[in-house]
Amino acid sequence: MSKRSGNGGIGILGVLGIVFIVLKLVEVIDWPWWLVLLPFYGGFVLFIGIILIAMLGITIFNRKP
């Protein structure tokens, strides 16, 4: 018996990105490609945002009076 863990699946941002690509290819939407592909960068942007907030918090709490 092997137990596998993990969430699997594509996630809401992945589904949204695929929907946007399909809509762009069938010419339902007339958005630029950078906007169509934006949902695929959502996880990366969230990660960078968390890192920046953590760095800001560390900087604020390590200041000497």
C-alpha positions, -999 to 999 in steps of 0.1 A, spaced: 0 0 0 13 34 -9 -1 66 6 2 96 -16 -4 131 -3 -8 163 -21 -35 184 -34 -32 177 -71 -55 194 -94 -51 227 -113 -65 253 -90 -88 282 -96 -62 305 -112 -52 277 -136 -88 271 -147 -93 309 -151 -61 312 -172 -72 283 -194 -107 299 -198 -91 332 -208 -68 315 -233 -97 297 -250 -118 329 -251 -89 348 -266 -83 321 -293 -120 320 -303 -119 358 -304 -146 363 -278 -124 387 -259 -100 412 -274 -76 415 -245 -38 417 -249 -19 385 -242 -3 397 -210 -37 402 -195 -49 368 -207 -19 351 -191 -21 371 -158 -39 344 -138 -9 320 -143 13 345 -125 -10 348 -95 8 323 -73 42 340 -80 28 374 -73 13 362 -40 46 346 -30 66 378 -37 40 399 -19 44 377 12 82 379 11 81 417 8 57 420 37 78 397 58 109 417 50 91 449 59 80 435 92 115 423 100 129 457 92 104 475 113 108 452 144 146 452 142 149 490 143 168 502 173 153 532 191 
